[in-house]
């Protein structure tokens, strides 16, 4: 998450919203997020067919 915020200049809540809204709902991708040692890490997968 921190890398995306730094690269885009967006606020963290905007990045999360884009991931869940645009990628998750509109494109139908599966977005998962979990805490790891370096912070929160999001993963984007295609749904199972």
PDB file with one MODEL, atoms N, CA, C and O in Angstrom:
MODEL        1
ATOM      1  N   UNK A   1       0.824  -1.189   0.000  1.00  0.00           N
ATOM      2  CA  UNK A   1       0.000   0.000   0.000  1.00  0.00           C
ATOM      3  C   UNK A   1       0.870   1.256   0.000  1.00  0.00           C
ATOM      4  O   UNK A   1       0.612   2.198  -0.749  1.00  0.00           O
ATOM      5  N   UNK A   2       1.892   1.262   0.836  1.00  0.00           N
ATOM      6  CA  UNK A   2       2.741   2.455   0.938  1.00  0.00           C
ATOM      7  C   UNK A   2       3.425   2.790  -0.380  1.00  0.00           C
ATOM      8  O   UNK A   2       3.611   3.960  -0.714  1.00  0.00           O
ATOM      9  N   UNK A   3       3.799   1.746  -1.133  1.00  0.00           N
ATOM     10  CA  UNK A   3       4.455   1.968  -2.418  1.00  0.00           C
ATOM     11  C   UNK A   3       3.498   2.616  -3.422  1.00  0.00           C
ATOM     12  O   UNK A   3       3.902   3.483  -4.198  1.00  0.00           O
ATOM     13  N   UNK A   4       2.237   2.197  -3.406  1.00  0.00           N
ATOM     14  CA  UNK A   4       1.256   2.771  -4.326  1.00  0.00           C
ATOM     15  C   UNK A   4       0.963   4.216  -3.957  1.00  0.00           C
ATOM     16  O   UNK A   4       0.850   5.071  -4.835  1.00  0.00           O
ATOM     17  N   UNK A   5       0.839   4.496  -2.664  1.00  0.00           N
ATOM     18  CA  UNK A   5       0.605   5.867  -2.196  1.00  0.00           C
ATOM     19  C   UNK A   5       1.759   6.765  -2.630  1.00  0.00           C
ATOM     20  O   UNK A   5       1.536   7.879  -3.105  1.00  0.00           O
ATOM     21  N   UNK A   6       2.991   6.286  -2.470  1.00  0.00           N
ATOM     22  CA  UNK A   6       4.168   7.076  -2.853  1.00  0.00           C
ATOM     23  C   UNK A   6       4.230   7.289  -4.366  1.00  0.00           C
ATOM     24  O   UNK A   6       4.569   8.376  -4.833  1.00  0.00           O
ATOM     25  N   UNK A   7       3.900   6.248  -5.125  1.00  0.00           N
ATOM     26  CA  UNK A   7       3.995   6.336  -6.586  1.00  0.00           C
ATOM     27  C   UNK A   7       2.922   7.232  -7.192  1.00  0.00           C
ATOM     28  O   UNK A   7       3.179   7.941  -8.165  1.00  0.00           O
ATOM     29  N   UNK A   8       1.714   7.204  -6.619  1.00  0.00           N
ATOM     30  CA  UNK A   8       0.602   7.966  -7.191  1.00  0.00           C
ATOM     31  C   UNK A   8       0.428   9.342  -6.566  1.00  0.00           C
ATOM     32  O   UNK A   8      -0.116  10.251  -7.191  1.00  0.00           O
ATOM     33  N   UNK A   9       0.895   9.491  -5.327  1.00  0.00           N
ATOM     34  CA  UNK A   9       0.649  10.741  -4.617  1.00  0.00           C
ATOM     35  C   UNK A   9      -0.753  10.809  -4.031  1.00  0.00           C
ATOM     36  O   UNK A   9      -1.163  11.855  -3.528  1.00  0.00           O
ATOM     37  N   UNK A  10      -1.495   9.702  -4.090  1.00  0.00           N
ATOM     38  CA  UNK A  10      -2.857   9.644  -3.561  1.00  0.00           C
ATOM     39  C   UNK A  10      -2.815   9.390  -2.063  1.00  0.00           C
ATOM     40  O   UNK A  10      -1.810   8.922  -1.527  1.00  0.00           O
ATOM     41  N   UNK A  11      -3.917   9.702  -1.396  1.00  0.00           N
ATOM     42  CA  UNK A  11      -4.097   9.353  -0.003  1.00  0.00           C
ATOM     43  C   UNK A  11      -4.395   7.856   0.089  1.00  0.00           C
ATOM     44  O   UNK A  11      -4.917   7.265  -0.856  1.00  0.00           O
ATOM     45  N   UNK A  12      -4.064   7.247   1.223  1.00  0.00           N
ATOM     46  CA  UNK A  12      -4.262   5.804   1.394  1.00  0.00           C
ATOM     47  C   UNK A  12      -5.726   5.405   1.209  1.00  0.00           C
ATOM     48  O   UNK A  12      -6.005   4.361   0.621  1.00  0.00           O
ATOM     49  N   UNK A  13      -6.671   6.222   1.705  1.00  0.00           N
ATOM     50  CA  UNK A  13      -8.078   5.873   1.562  1.00  0.00           C
ATOM     51  C   UNK A  13      -8.520   5.906   0.099  1.00  0.00           C
ATOM     52  O   UNK A  13      -9.421   5.162  -0.289  1.00  0.00           O
ATOM     53  N   UNK A  14      -7.902   6.754  -0.710  1.00  0.00           N
ATOM     54  CA  UNK A  14      -8.230   6.809  -2.136  1.00  0.00           C
ATOM     55  C   UNK A  14      -7.726   5.563  -2.863  1.00  0.00           C
ATOM     56  O   UNK A  14      -8.407   5.023  -3.735  1.00  0.00           O
ATOM     57  N   UNK A  15      -6.535   5.118  -2.496  1.00  0.00           N
ATOM     58  CA  UNK A  15      -5.981   3.902  -3.096  1.00  0.00           C
ATOM     59  C   UNK A  15      -6.854   2.709  -2.743  1.00  0.00           C
ATOM     60  O   UNK A  15      -7.178   1.898  -3.611  1.00  0.00           O
ATOM     61  N   UNK A  16      -7.238   2.592  -1.474  1.00  0.00           N
ATOM     62  CA  UNK A  16      -8.095   1.474  -1.062  1.00  0.00           C
ATOM     63  C   UNK A  16      -9.439   1.522  -1.791  1.00  0.00           C
ATOM     64  O   UNK A  16      -9.955   0.487  -2.213  1.00  0.00           O
ATOM     65  N   UNK A  17      -9.994   2.704  -1.937  1.00  0.00           N
ATOM     66  CA  UNK A  17     -11.270   2.846  -2.642  1.00  0.00           C
ATOM     67  C   UNK A  17     -11.162   2.464  -4.104  1.00  0.00           C
ATOM     68  O   UNK A  17     -12.061   1.816  -4.639  1.00  0.00           O
ATOM     69  N   UNK A  18     -10.085   2.852  -4.757  1.00  0.00           N
ATOM     70  CA  UNK A  18      -9.881   2.492  -6.156  1.00  0.00           C
ATOM     71  C   UNK A  18      -9.729   0.982  -6.305  1.00  0.00           C
ATOM     72  O   UNK A  18     -10.252   0.385  -7.245  1.00  0.00           O
ATOM     73  N   UNK A  19      -9.017   0.382  -5.378  1.00  0.00           N
ATOM     74  CA  UNK A  19      -8.826  -1.073  -5.442  1.00  0.00           C
ATOM     75  C   UNK A  19     -10.141  -1.806  -5.257  1.00  0.00           C
ATOM     76  O   UNK A  19     -10.455  -2.711  -6.030  1.00  0.00           O
ATOM     77  N   UNK A  20     -10.906  -1.439  -4.259  1.00  0.00           N
ATOM     78  CA  UNK A  20     -12.149  -2.173  -3.997  1.00  0.00           C
ATOM     79  C   UNK A  20     -13.234  -1.792  -4.998  1.00  0.00           C
ATOM     80  O   UNK A  20     -13.999  -2.655  -5.429  1.00  0.00           O
ATOM     81  N   UNK A  21     -13.316  -0.535  -5.370  1.00  0.00           N
ATOM     82  CA  UNK A  21     -14.375  -0.094  -6.271  1.00  0.00           C
ATOM     83  C   UNK A  21     -14.095  -0.412  -7.722  1.00  0.00           C
ATOM     84  O   UNK A  21     -14.822  -1.187  -8.344  1.00  0.00           O
ATOM     85  N   UNK A  22     -13.047   0.181  -8.269  1.00  0.00           N
ATOM     86  CA  UNK A  22     -12.761   0.021  -9.696  1.00  0.00           C
ATOM     87  C   UNK A  22     -12.278  -1.381 -10.027  1.00  0.00           C
ATOM     88  O   UNK A  22     -12.761  -1.995 -10.979  1.00  0.00           O
ATOM     89  N   UNK A  23     -11.347  -1.885  -9.265  1.00  0.00           N
ATOM     90  CA  UNK A  23     -10.791  -3.197  -9.574  1.00  0.00           C
ATOM     91  C   UNK A  23     -11.695  -4.322  -9.102  1.00  0.00           C
ATOM     92  O   UNK A  23     -11.904  -5.301  -9.818  1.00  0.00           O
ATOM     93  N   UNK A  24     -12.227  -4.183  -7.900  1.00  0.00           N
ATOM     94  CA  UNK A  24     -13.046  -5.252  -7.340  1.00  0.00           C
ATOM     95  C   UNK A  24     -14.425  -5.341  -7.943  1.00  0.00           C
ATOM     96  O   UNK A  24     -14.829  -6.405  -8.414  1.00  0.00           O
ATOM     97  N   UNK A  25     -15.156  -4.243  -7.937  1.00  0.00           N
ATOM     98  CA  UNK A  25     -16.547  -4.285  -8.364  1.00  0.00           C
ATOM     99  C   UNK A  25     -16.704  -4.140  -9.874  1.00  0.00           C
ATOM    100  O   UNK A  25     -17.453  -4.899 -10.488  1.00  0.00           O
ATOM    101  N   UNK A  26     -16.021  -3.192 -10.471  1.00  0.00           N
ATOM    102  CA  UNK A  26     -16.229  -2.937 -11.900  1.00  0.00           C
ATOM    103  C   UNK A  26     -15.525  -3.946 -12.792  1.00  0.00           C
ATOM    104  O   UNK A  26     -16.082  -4.343 -13.815  1.00  0.00           O
ATOM    105  N   UNK A  27     -14.320  -4.372 -12.437  1.00  0.00           N
ATOM    106  CA  UNK A  27     -13.582  -5.320 -13.268  1.00  0.00           C
ATOM    107  C   UNK A  27     -13.768  -6.767 -12.817  1.00  0.00           C
ATOM    108  O   UNK A  27     -13.386  -7.695 -13.530  1.00  0.00           O
ATOM    109  N   UNK A  28     -14.351  -6.958 -11.643  1.00  0.00           N
ATOM    110  CA  UNK A  28     -14.623  -8.297 -11.152  1.00  0.00           C
ATOM    111  C   UNK A  28     -13.394  -9.046 -10.655  1.00  0.00           C
ATOM    112  O   UNK A  28     -13.406 -10.275 -10.579  1.00  0.00           O
ATOM    113  N   UNK A  29     -12.335  -8.321 -10.319  1.00  0.00           N
ATOM    114  CA  UNK A  29     -11.139  -8.962  -9.789  1.00  0.00           C
ATOM    115  C   UNK A  29     -11.292  -9.182  -8.293  1.00  0.00           C
ATOM    116  O   UNK A  29     -12.067  -8.492  -7.631  1.00  0.00           O
ATOM    117  N   UNK A  30     -10.557 -10.135  -7.770  1.00  0.00           N
ATOM    118  CA  UNK A  30     -10.588 -10.429  -6.339  1.00  0.00           C
ATOM    119  C   UNK A  30      -9.430  -9.677  -5.686  1.00  0.00           C
ATOM    120  O   UNK A  30      -8.266  -9.916  -6.006  1.00  0.00           O
ATOM    121  N   UNK A  31      -9.759  -8.768  -4.768  1.00  0.00           N
ATOM    122  CA  UNK A  31      -8.746  -7.987  -4.067  1.00  0.00           C
ATOM    123  C   UNK A  31      -8.704  -8.462  -2.618  1.00  0.00           C
ATOM    124  O   UNK A  31      -9.701  -8.384  -1.901  1.00  0.00           O
ATOM    125  N   UNK A  32      -7.543  -8.955  -2.194  1.00  0.00           N
ATOM    126  CA  UNK A  32      -7.366  -9.368  -0.809  1.00  0.00           C
ATOM    127  C   UNK A  32      -6.302  -8.497  -0.174  1.00  0.00           C
ATOM    128  O   UNK A  32      -5.414  -7.989  -0.859  1.00  0.00           O
ATOM    129  N   UNK A  33      -6.389  -8.329   1.119  1.00  0.00           N
ATOM    130  CA  UNK A  33      -5.449  -7.481   1.837  1.00  0.00           C
ATOM    131  C   UNK A  33      -5.131  -8.124   3.180  1.00  0.00           C
ATOM    132  O   UNK A  33      -6.021  -8.620   3.870  1.00  0.00           O
ATOM    133  N   UNK A  34      -3.849  -8.109   3.541  1.00  0.00           N
ATOM    134  CA  UNK A  34      -3.474  -8.625   4.855  1.00  0.00           C
ATOM    135  C   UNK A  34      -2.254  -7.875   5.366  1.00  0.00           C
ATOM    136  O   UNK A  34      -1.472  -7.317   4.597  1.00  0.00           O
ATOM    137  N   UNK A  35      -2.116  -7.877   6.686  1.00  0.00           N
ATOM    138  CA  UNK A  35      -0.980  -7.218   7.308  1.00  0.00           C
ATOM    139  C   UNK A  35       0.227  -8.145   7.280  1.00  0.00           C
ATOM    140  O   UNK A  35       0.134  -9.322   7.629  1.00  0.00           O
ATOM    141  N   UNK A  36       1.344  -7.602   6.865  1.00  0.00           N
ATOM    142  CA  UNK A  36       2.607  -8.326   6.884  1.00  0.00           C
ATOM    143  C   UNK A  36       3.621  -7.478   7.626  1.00  0.00           C
ATOM    144  O   UNK A  36       3.289  -6.403   8.124  1.00  0.00           O
ATOM    145  N   UNK A  37       4.842  -7.949   7.702  1.00  0.00           N
ATOM    146  CA  UNK A  37       5.875  -7.233   8.429  1.00  0.00           C
ATOM    147  C   UNK A  37       6.124  -5.817   7.948  1.00  0.00           C
ATOM    148  O   UNK A  37       6.458  -4.943   8.747  1.00  0.00           O
ATOM    149  N   UNK A  38       5.968  -5.578   6.662  1.00  0.00           N
ATOM    150  CA  UNK A  38       6.227  -4.242   6.109  1.00  0.00           C
ATOM    151  C   UNK A  38       4.989  -3.368   6.032  1.00  0.00           C
ATOM    152  O   UNK A  38       5.053  -2.247   5.528  1.00  0.00           O
ATOM    153  N   UNK A  39       3.855  -3.868   6.529  1.00  0.00           N
ATOM    154  CA  UNK A  39       2.608  -3.107   6.505  1.00  0.00           C
ATOM    155  C   UNK A  39       1.526  -3.894   5.805  1.00  0.00           C
ATOM    156  O   UNK A  39       1.626  -5.115   5.685  1.00  0.00           O
ATOM    157  N   UNK A  40       0.499  -3.218   5.345  1.00  0.00           N
ATOM    158  CA  UNK A  40      -0.612  -3.882   4.679  1.00  0.00           C
ATOM    159  C   UNK A  40      -0.237  -4.143   3.228  1.00  0.00           C
ATOM    160  O   UNK A  40       0.258  -3.259   2.529  1.00  0.00           O
ATOM    161  N   UNK A  41      -0.481  -5.375   2.788  1.00  0.00           N
ATOM    162  CA  UNK A  41      -0.152  -5.803   1.439  1.00  0.00           C
ATOM    163  C   UNK A  41      -1.435  -6.249   0.760  1.00  0.00           C
ATOM    164  O   UNK A  41      -2.169  -7.080   1.294  1.00  0.00           O
ATOM    165  N   UNK A  42      -1.708  -5.693  -0.428  1.00  0.00           N
ATOM    166  CA  UNK A  42      -2.898  -6.069  -1.188  1.00  0.00           C
ATOM    167  C   UNK A  42      -2.485  -6.944  -2.352  1.00  0.00           C
ATOM    168  O   UNK A  42      -1.407  -6.778  -2.924  1.00  0.00           O
ATOM    169  N   UNK A  43      -3.356  -7.875  -2.693  1.00  0.00           N
ATOM    170  CA  UNK A  43      -3.096  -8.783  -3.797  1.00  0.00           C
ATOM    171  C   UNK A  43      -4.331  -8.760  -4.696  1.00  0.00           C
ATOM    172  O   UNK A  43      -5.465  -8.772  -4.217  1.00  0.00           O
ATOM    173  N   UNK A  44      -4.091  -8.728  -6.003  1.00  0.00           N
ATOM    174  CA  UNK A  44      -5.177  -8.693  -6.978  1.00  0.00           C
ATOM    175  C   UNK A  44      -5.110  -9.973  -7.801  1.00  0.00           C
ATOM    176  O   UNK A  44      -4.095 -10.263  -8.435  1.00  0.00           O
ATOM    177  N   UNK A  45      -6.202 -10.738  -7.784  1.00  0.00           N
ATOM    178  CA  UNK A  45      -6.302 -11.990  -8.528  1.00  0.00           C
ATOM    179  C   UNK A  45      -7.519 -11.952  -9.426  1.00  0.00           C
ATOM    180  O   UNK A  45      -8.454 -11.184  -9.200  1.00  0.00           O
ATOM    181  N   UNK A  46      -7.496 -12.793 -10.447  1.00  0.00           N
ATOM    182  CA  UNK A  46      -8.684 -12.982 -11.264  1.00  0.00           C
ATOM    183  C   UNK A  46      -9.583 -13.969 -10.535  1.00  0.00           C
ATOM    184  O   UNK A  46      -9.085 -14.878  -9.870  1.00  0.00           O
ATOM    185  N   UNK A  47     -10.887 -13.809 -10.646  1.00  0.00           N
ATOM    186  CA  UNK A  47     -11.802 -14.747  -9.994  1.00  0.00           C
ATOM    187  C   UNK A  47     -11.692 -16.132 -10.621  1.00  0.00           C
ATOM    188  O   UNK A  47     -11.321 -16.272 -11.787  1.00  0.00           O
ATOM    189  N   UNK A  48     -12.014 -17.135  -9.845  1.00  0.00           N
ATOM    190  CA  UNK A  48     -12.027 -18.505 -10.352  1.00  0.00           C
ATOM    191  C   UNK A  48     -13.159 -18.647 -11.358  1.00  0.00           C
ATOM    192  O   UNK A  48     -14.242 -18.094 -11.167  1.00  0.00           O
ATOM    193  N   UNK A  49     -12.910 -19.377 -12.410  1.00  0.00           N
ATOM    194  CA  UNK A  49     -13.933 -19.521 -13.453  1.00  0.00           C
ATOM    195  C   UNK A  49     -14.521 -20.876 -13.451  1.00  0.00           C
ATOM    196  O   UNK A  49     -15.398 -21.170 -14.263  1.00  0.00           O
TER     197      UNK A  49
ENDMDL
END
